[in-house]
Amino acid sequence: AVLPSLHRRGVGRALLAWTEAAARAQGAAMLLVKTLAPSVVYAPYDATRAFYRGCGFVPLAVFPDLWDPENPCLLMGKSLG
């Protein structure tokens, strides 16, 4: 996570770029992230999902009870190919 005071400054994208490079170097084909599903309206997580979409992640599945029913999990993925 990136502190809100550092949002929109490239910190998240830099961290993600480093992570992608490290994953590729180890032979990974995909990155996966879990976040709160969009069925729960909460602005900080709307921004989180928008960030991941902007970085090339796509929604793959929702797990309604992975954490608990009030916090459904959205699994997103990005191909490193």
Secondary structure, 3 states (H helix, E strand, C coil): CCCHHHCCCCHHHHHHHHHHHHHHHCCCCEEEEEEECCCCCCHHHHHHHHHHHHCCCEEEEEEEEEEECCEEEEEEEEECC
